[in-house]
């Protein structure tokens, strides 16, 4: 090899490992410790021990992108109804930012929904969620959530990735990085979508600076969930296996020279795809499910008219129902983290009609999922989360000179999330907001507190689950904020 070619192929690792200052030895030992799978040949998704005894093994995170209105679903405010059409205290508006509301002319808007208590716990639900209300005693409802972001994409990134900016690993990526997966024939982190695409798109299930093996794998709706998974006609499996073995040998040689763990991720991805050729078709084949199970989820439901942006391609009801059932089948088979994403709940106008559409879409299958997991003996070890990126204002939307307030703007100050199973205390209503739902009045919970608690349920210390990047040890929760674990939620 010519000196010029040697120079072109010289890597940063080569420089560090030959540096006379001793940095090479330090860097090399650190990288070998962090990336042991690269030298041992172990799968990056092989199961790993948690930091301490876990309560949960799998997570189904149902993400309602666009921000559901907590004031019309979970957090009844009689005082807000009483003050409907009146101005809000100017002091509360001082320094607040909105996406669209004009503060000087904004007025309070009550809710037309009817609320009632359910279960032995007496948990409040609106009339739009009768099925989920039937699961009240299995649900932990947190009404005092708050976030730093007031626009969709940053808010969705903060809920999924810990901070409202690009390039960070999603929660599912952190969990599979920390714990691996119990099924080596399917991805450890799967994404299922319905409705309109979310504002955050694929940035919500990225691996960020973690190796790409930990990124979410999106399964499309229908009978062909992954493109190019099937062999071309005429290609026998034995020939494909021989080709993969040759490619693996070449990649391993390159890995031994360069030491880039993305090469190890590439090898693992090829092998996973080969194994998925038999595992994925069996997973999505629902013919073995009982009819009463299919009916409970509402698999054959038709999507009603209307719905606004939540309607998507017109198949949202059936697709969301199918995704909920697939999520149960995935955790049953050891998939670590399943994201079910539906968009959009962004109701700046026509709130009553469009919220009714979206609530009807999610209410039956989410309740069926919780009940099904319980019947299958999986709920105790499966954490189910229902959440958006923030909430909606108690003020009516008034942009563009609109006379009628028929929707609500983005509201980071206060919103509601639901959890069930996975070591969570059922029948718990945690936190309160003030009399108009403007901000938390008791037990405020930041998004990072929720994430720290989620990791703790899986036996992971959010301050120890780290990865070296850009000169610091990065983690899911922000390194500039002191996050807390909320043990009151634990069963």
C-alpha positions, 0 to 999 in steps of 0.5 A: 500500500502506498503511503498516500493510500495509508494516509487516506485510510487512516482513522481517528482511532489509528491516531489515538492508539498510536499517539505518544501522549498516552491518549490512545491507550485510554481511549482504546480501553474505554471503547473496548469496555463500552463496545464489548459486543464488537469484539465478542460477536454478541448481538447488541440486542442480547439481554442485559442485566438491569441495575436493580430488580425491575418491576416491568419487562416490556413497554407499550407507549401509546403516543397521542401526537398533537396533544389531547385536551385533558380538560375535555377527557380527564380533568373536569373544571366546574369553575372553568365552565362557570367562567366561560367567555370571561377574561383570564387573570392578566397576571397568569398570562404575563410572560406566557407564550402561545402558538396562536392565541392572541392574549389581549382578546382571549377568553376562557372556554369551558367544556361541553363534556359530562364527567363522572367517577368510575371504579372503586377508586372514583377516577374521573373520565369524560363521557368520551371514554366509557371503555377506558373508564371501565379500567379505572382501577388498573390505571394511574392518572397523572394530571399534573404533568408539565413540559418545557415546550409549547410547539409540537415537534419540540414537545414530541421530542422532549416526551420521547427523547428527554429534550426538545432537540434533534439527534437524541435517542428515543426512550425505546432506544435507551431501554433496548440499549440498557436491557437488550431484548428477549426475542432475537428474531424481532427488533427490540424496539418496534413502531406502529402508526395510524392516522396522519403522520406526527409532526416529529416523524421518524425523529421520535424513534431514532437512536441518536448518538447510540448505535443504530441497532437500538433505533425503532423499526417501523412496521407498516400497516397491512400484510407487508410490514417491512419493505424488501424483507421477502426473498426475490422469486427464485432465490433459495434460503440456502443461497441467501444464507451463503451470501450473508455469511460472506458479507459477514466475514468481510464486515468482521474483517473491516470491523477488526481494522476500524473498530467502528461499532456501526459496522457491528450494528450493520452485521446485526441488522443483516442477521436480524432481517434474515431471522425476521423473514420467518418471525414477522409473518407469524407475528402479523398473522391474526388468524389464530386469534379468537373472534371475541378477542378481535371483536374486543379490540374492534379490528373490523371497525369502520372509520366514521366520517369527519375526524379532521386531521386524526382521520389520516387515510380514512382507516384510522379506526381499524389500523389503530385497533390492529396496532393495539392487538399487535402490540400485545402479540409483540410483548408476548414474544419478548419485544422490549418496547412498542410505540403506537403513534396516532396523529393528530389530536391538534384541535385548534378548532372544531374540538367537540367533533374531532375530539369525539372522533379521536376518543372513539378511535382509541377508547375501545382498543386501549381498554381491550389491550389493558384487559387482554394483557391482564387476562394473559398474565402480562399486565404485571410486567408490561407498562402501558403508557397513554400520553401526548406531548402537552395539553390544551389551554383553558382559553379558547382559540381566537387567532385570525380574528375568529369570533367563535372559540371552538378549539384550544391552543397548545398548553405546556403548563399542565396536562394528563397522562395515563399508565397501567401495569408494569409495577404501577399502582392502579386506581391512583389519581396523582397531582391536581391542577388549579380551578381552571386547569392552568397549572399544577396545584399539587405534585407537579411532574416534569416530563423528565421526572416521568422518564426517570420513573419509567426507567426505574420501573425497568430496574434502570437508574436514569443517572447511570444509564449513560453513553459517552457523547460530545465530551459528556456522559449523556442520558435520557433525562437532561443532564442540566436538570435534577430529575426525580423518581416518583415512588408514589406511583409504584404498586 
